[in-house]
């Protein structure tokens, strides 16, 4: 779809228009358990792309294993570690913790059609890489010694080599990258109060506008228009056109690269008068929409069609839901009481986890049937 740029005028509308909720059409969904790796009882899905590829983890028998599910194929073991991101070409970014007594070692790698590439910067210890874009570009932060875990340096893996970024400090985070190569993150100094969010394009990094408060930032997502969302001290934030807007003074943007879609819709939660979290959508050009799901609840992802997924724990265990054009549908389980979604694509697939009747956690996908499904 076209990449839309949000203007300052639209930002003003985002906090000025009345609460709206569009009438909608109901969608049906059915659940499928994703096959597991032998010898590993528990599985969790992490991400899905528009090809229908799903990645996740297998656990319960030694260290976690990274798993890939392709349509019509059995689960594929991608080695030790946890997938952090999956791009539309099917490349998988995996992190594996290898530290021991007195050391902090974590290594990122890319799995691409059976080929594995180690992305570890020379001399580093604990490396954190959270996203991979369409072209296989990966931003990362790292400690400069295996004896420490502070994220002191930043680099980008592109075309088979590392390029340093001009940011440093004890607590760096590179949270997300878009397909244009724009990287967003945050810095929290070891001492002092100069915490800030930033964006990097190429090897140039610039500070984002300051939001109210003095605490650290958590930046979660960036879209192709360069709109950025995140949080600070219990406030949900959006940056666009050099400005920052507080979407909610008591709330938060979901901790997911799908917290923001290409038309500028944002999901997360707001805290009501009783201090209870309520799943919330901030639509482009409108005020917050309470999704009508009992709290505690959170919305975790939104796709470009405007479908929103999330969970409510009003009855104790998390229960997955889909919100589509004003209509809420609760997603089925594998027989247990726990369902939690984590990601969705543009073709009517949601992935997450569900317990079976005996309480075992399994990776699942829900396939949507309705007016917006793509075959």
C-alpha positions, -999 to 999 in steps of 0.1 A, spaced: 0 0 0 12 36 -4 34 49 23 16 78 40 33 107 57 17 121 88 18 159 90 17 181 121 -19 189 113 -28 152 115 -9 150 148 -31 177 162 -62 159 150 -50 127 168 -56 144 201 -86 166 192 -113 145 175 -141 127 194 -141 90 202 -152 69 173 -157 32 166 -167 22 131 -194 -4 125 -180 -36 112 -184 -71 98 -178 -102 119 -150 -125 109 -147 -162 118 -114 -177 128 -102 -213 132 -71 -225 152 -44 -248 140 -16 -262 162 18 -257 146 38 -291 146 65 -292 172 101 -304 173 104 -340 186 114 -341 223 104 -305 230 69 -303 246 64 -265 246 64 -242 216 57 -205 211 53 -185 179 71 -151 176 64 -137 142 47 -143 108 52 -128 74 29 -124 44 42 -156 28 28 -175 58 62 -184 73 61 -185 111 91 -185 135 92 -193 172 108 -213 199 108 -249 212 116 -255 248 113 -280 277 143 -302 268 175 -283 273 182 -248 258 156 -232 236 157 -240 199 147 -216 171 119 -231 149 105 -222 114 72 -233 101 66 -230 63 32 -237 48 26 -274 43 60 -284 58 71 -299 92 88 -278 118 124 -269 110 150 -267 136 171 -236 131 195 -242 160 199 -228 194 184 -195 205 153 -174 200 141 -157 168 139 -119 172 125 -109 137 114 -123 104 114 -104 72 91 -107 41 118 -126 22 118 -153 49 152 -144 66 152 -150 103 172 -130 129 181 -153 158 198 -145 191 215 -171 212 228 -166 248 262 -184 253 274 -167 286 286 -186 315 300 -179 350 313 -143 350 307 -138 312 279 -123 292 280 -135 256 251 -133 232 254 -139 195 231 -128 166 228 -147 133 207 -147 102 192 -179 88 184 -176 51 172 -207 32 195 -229 52 225 -206 52 236 -192 85 256 -160 89 271 -149 122 266 -112 128 288 -108 159 310 -77 159 347 -83 166 356 -80 203 320 -78 215 304 -97 243 266 -93 248 250 -84 215 214 -73 211 197 -73 177 160 -67 175 150 -63 138 158 -72 102 144 -53 73 135 -64 38 171 -61 25 185 -81 54 199 -50 72 203 -55 110 210 -28 136 226 -40 169 241 -28 201 268 -45 221 291 -46 251 328 -42 242 338 -71 264 324 -105 275 329 -94 311 301 -68 308 266 -65 295 261 -27 291 252 -18 256 280 7 249 283 6 211 261 4 180 265 -9 145 246 -19 114 251 -51 95 246 -44 58 260 -61 27 282 -85 47 299 -59 69 295 -38 100 292 -1 100 295 18 133 269 43 143 279 76 160 261 68 193 276 55 225 268 51 262 262 25 289 225 19 280 219 20 242 190 4 225 183 1 188 146 -10 187 134 -11 151 143 -6 115 121 1 85 126 -11 49 141 23 40 169 16 65 158 42 91 167 29 126 152 41 159 163 37 194 170 53 228 198 61 252 198 62 290 230 75 305 247 57 334 246 90 353 225 121 349 191 127 333 199 131 296 178 102 284 165 106 248 151 88 218 169 90 184 167 80 148 195 71 124 195 73 86 227 60 70 255 69 95 238 101 107 219 99 140 197 127 153 178 132 186 140 130 186 120 157 203 119 154 241 87 143 258 75 153 292 93 136 321 128 127 331 129 89 329 141 66 301 124 61 268 113 28 252 110 31 214 90 3 198 83 9 161 89 30 130 69 29 97 80 37 62 68 73 65 93 77 94 66 79 121 80 66 154 61 54 185 72 45 220 68 52 257 82 73 286 71 72 322 37 57 316 30 79 286 22 66 251 42 87 225 43 94 188 70 113 168 63 127 133 75 158 114 99 167 142 73 168 168 63 146 197 27 140 208 15 124 240 -11 99 228 -20 90 263 -7 105 296 -16 72 313 -10 43 290 15 27 267 23 17 231 26 -21 226 61 -35 228 60 -48 192 72 -38 157 35 -41 147 24 -15 173 22 10 143 9 4 108 17 22 76 -13 45 77 -4 57 112 -27 36 135 -11 28 168 -21 2 194 -14 -4 231 -34 4 262 -47 32 283 -52 31 321 -87 38 333 -98 57 365 -94 25 385 -59 19 373 -69 -10 350 -53 -13 316 -77 -12 286 -68 -23 251 -67 8 230 -64 19 193 -52 54 183 -65 56 148 -50 80 122 -69 113 127 -89 103 157 -89 101 195 -83 68 214 -107 40 208 -114 17 237 -117 -17 220 -145 -28 243 -125 -57 258 -127 -60 296 -95 -51 315 -68 -59 322 -63 -60 285 -38 -48 259 -37 -45 221 -4 -59 208 -4 -55 170 -22 -38 141 -19 -46 104 -23 -23 74 -59 -34 70 -67 -21 105 -71 -55 122 -60 -54 158 -51 -83 180 -45 -85 218 -55 -102 250 -75 -98 281 -69 -114 315 -102 -104 330 -110 -140 338 -75 -148 350 -56 -164 322 -49 -144 290 -75 -147 263 -68 -137 227 -90 -114 207 -93 -99 173 -109 -64 168 -120 -58 132 -138 -26 123 -155 -22 156 -163 -59 162 -145 -80 188 -141 -118 183 -124 -140 210 -101 -166 195 -104 -202 202 -79 -224 222 -65 -259 219 -86 -269 250 -68 -249 277 -76 -216 293 -46 -196 280 -44 -180 245 -21 -151 236 -15 -136 201 18 -120 192 17 -111 155 -5 -110 124 0 -106 86 -20 -90 58 -34 -123 46 -56 -133 75 -32 -152 97 -26 -145 134 1 -164 154 6 -169 191 3 -196 217 -24 -217 234 -25 -242 261 -39 -277 257 -62 -292 283 -32 -304 303 -17 -270 304 11 -275 278 19 -244 257 17 -249 220 25 -226 190 -7 -219 170 -20 -199 141 -56 -186 137 -68 -183 101 -94 -156 96 -124 -160 73 -143 -128 65 -147 -99 41 -110 -88 43 -94 -122 40 -69 -127 11 -68 -161 -3 
